Amino acid sequence: SSPPFGPAFLTVPSDIATAPEAPFVGIHPPEPDADDDSRYDAIVAALSKARRPVAVVGTALDRRADSGAIRAFLRSFAMPVAVTPQAKGVVDERADSFVGAVATGACDTPIQLALRESDCILGIGFDAVESSQDWHYGAPVYNLANGPTGYGDYDPVECTGNVSALLARLENDAGNNAVWKTSEIAGLRKAV
């Protein structure tokens, strides 16, 4: 109903699960975090000067509303694109820039190597809870998401809010200085 969207795990202690039924007193969910684009200029600067950017698409976005904007944005920038397993289908997996799923724990070593060598990991809805790996810790992650995704030692440079609107701004404001060759991205996809 409100961001961040995605799976949730609920555990209930056995003494509460087996207790007699209590009257329902209502639940008042917290207010969603306000949009925050205070780090937008840092994201523009990083993507504009990046020579080896890699995009990682996750679930901290609205799949239905944002998919078209994500696909349009990714067609405008020369960079490999990976998705988390939960975000499969958000991007065009037939596009030349698509290299596969990362954070699966299997068969994604070539993508992890590209991420470790990247000078700008552009997260589009990337949430580190989707990853069973550590490639994002200490990495240059610049993230656009529908809600905050940082926690613990993972602290991306991040803007939160309407992902489609943030991508439209970024497409207009960021320079594209990537040096990826089409053959390199194809080779990466083949290696996966």
C-alpha positions in Angstrom: 0.0 0.0 0.0 2.9 2.4 0.7 6.6 2.2 -0.1 8.8 0.3 0.3 7.0 -2.5 -1.5 8.2 -6.0 -1.4 8.2 -9.2 0.6 7.8 -9.1 4.4 8.6 -11.7 7.0 6.6 -11.8 10.1 7.4 -14.0 13.1 5.3 -14.4 16.2 6.6 -15.8 19.5 4.9 -19.1 20.3 3.5 -17.7 23.6 1.6 -15.0 21.7 0.6 -17.3 18.9 -1.0 -19.7 21.3 -2.5 -17.1 23.7 -6.2 -16.7 23.9 -7.7 -14.2 21.4 -7.6 -10.6 22.6 -9.9 -7.8 21.4 -8.7 -6.0 18.3 -7.5 -2.6 19.1 -6.5 -1.4 15.6 -3.2 -0.8 13.9 -1.9 2.5 12.8 0.9 2.1 10.3 3.7 4.8 10.4 3.5 7.6 7.9 5.7 6.9 4.8 9.0 8.7 4.7 8.9 12.0 2.8 10.5 12.1 -0.7 14.2 13.2 -0.4 16.2 14.4 -3.4 18.8 16.2 -1.4 21.6 14.0 -2.9 20.3 14.3 -6.5 23.2 16.5 -7.6 25.7 13.9 -6.3 24.0 11.2 -8.4 24.0 13.4 -11.5 27.7 14.2 -11.0 28.7 10.5 -10.5 26.8 9.2 -13.5 28.0 12.1 -15.7 31.7 11.3 -15.0 31.3 7.5 -14.9 33.3 5.6 -17.5 32.1 2.1 -16.4 28.6 2.5 -14.9 26.5 -0.6 -14.2 22.7 -0.4 -13.5 21.1 -2.7 -11.0 17.3 -2.8 -10.9 15.5 -4.0 -7.7 12.1 -3.9 -6.1 12.2 -0.6 -4.2 9.9 0.9 -6.9 6.5 0.5 -8.3 6.8 -2.3 -10.9 3.8 -1.3 -12.9 4.1 2.4 -12.8 7.9 2.6 -13.2 8.7 -0.1 -15.7 8.2 2.1 -18.8 10.3 4.9 -17.4 13.1 2.5 -16.4 13.2 0.9 -19.9 13.3 4.3 -21.6 16.0 5.6 -19.3 18.2 2.5 -19.9 17.9 2.8 -23.6 19.5 6.3 -23.3 22.6 5.2 -21.4 25.4 2.8 -22.5 25.8 0.5 -19.5 25.2 -3.1 -18.6 21.9 -3.7 -16.8 21.3 -6.4 -14.1 18.3 -7.1 -12.1 17.7 -8.7 -8.7 15.7 -12.0 -9.0 12.6 -10.2 -7.5 12.8 -7.5 -10.2 12.8 -9.9 -13.2 10.4 -8.6 -15.8 10.9 -4.9 -14.9 13.4 -4.3 -17.7 13.5 -5.6 -21.3 15.6 -8.8 -20.9 16.0 -9.0 -24.7 17.8 -5.6 -24.8 21.5 -5.6 -25.7 22.4 -4.0 -22.4 20.7 -6.7 -20.2 23.3 -9.1 -18.7 21.2 -11.1 -16.2 20.2 -11.4 -12.6 22.6 -10.6 -9.8 22.4 -11.4 -6.1 21.2 -14.9 -6.9 24.1 -16.7 -5.3 24.7 -18.7 -8.5 26.1 -18.1 -11.9 26.5 -14.3 -11.5 30.2 -14.1 -10.9 30.9 -12.2 -14.1 28.2 -9.6 -13.1 29.7 -9.3 -9.6 33.1 -8.7 -11.2 31.7 -5.9 -13.4 30.0 -4.4 -10.3 33.3 -4.5 -8.3 35.1 -2.7 -11.2 32.4 -0.2 -11.8 33.0 3.5 -11.0 29.2 4.1 -10.6 26.6 1.5 -9.7 23.3 3.1 -10.5 20.7 1.4 -8.4 17.1 1.8 -9.7 15.1 0.5 -6.8 18.0 -1.5 -5.5 17.5 -2.7 -2.0 20.4 -4.5 -0.4 18.1 -6.9 1.4 17.5 -8.5 -2.0 21.2 -9.6 -2.2 22.8 -12.6 -0.6 26.2 -11.2 -1.5 28.4 -8.3 -0.3 29.4 -6.5 -3.6 27.4 -3.4 -2.7 29.2 -2.8 0.6 31.8 0.0 0.2 30.9 0.2 -3.5 29.9 3.5 -5.3 26.2 2.9 -5.2 23.9 5.7 -6.3 20.3 4.7 -5.8 16.9 6.0 -6.8 14.1 4.3 -4.8 10.6 4.7 -3.6 11.8 4.7 0.0 15.0 4.6 2.0 17.1 1.4 1.5 20.2 2.1 3.5 20.9 0.2 6.8 23.8 -0.8 8.8 27.1 -0.4 6.9 25.2 0.0 3.6 24.7 3.7 3.0 24.1 4.5 -0.7 24.0 8.0 -2.1 20.2 7.9 -2.5 17.1 9.9 -3.7 13.7 8.7 -2.6 10.4 9.4 -4.2 8.7 8.7 -7.5 11.2 6.6 -9.4 9.8 7.5 -12.8 10.1 11.2 -12.1 13.6 10.9 -10.7 14.7 8.9 -13.8 13.2 11.5 -16.2 15.2 14.2 -14.4 18.3 12.1 -14.4 18.0 11.4 -18.1 17.9 15.1 -18.8 20.6 16.2 -16.4 23.3 13.5 -16.5 25.9 13.3 -19.1 26.7 9.9 -20.7 30.5 9.3 -20.8 30.4 5.6 -20.5 33.1 3.8 -22.5 31.3 0.4 -22.6 31.5 -1.2 -26.0 28.5 -3.2 -27.2 30.8 -6.2 -27.6 31.9 -6.0 -23.9 28.3 -6.0 -22.7 27.5 -8.9 -25.0 30.5 -10.8 -23.7 29.4 -10.2 -20.1 25.9 -11.5 -20.9 27.4 -14.6 -22.6 29.7 -15.3 -19.7 26.7 -15.4 -17.3 
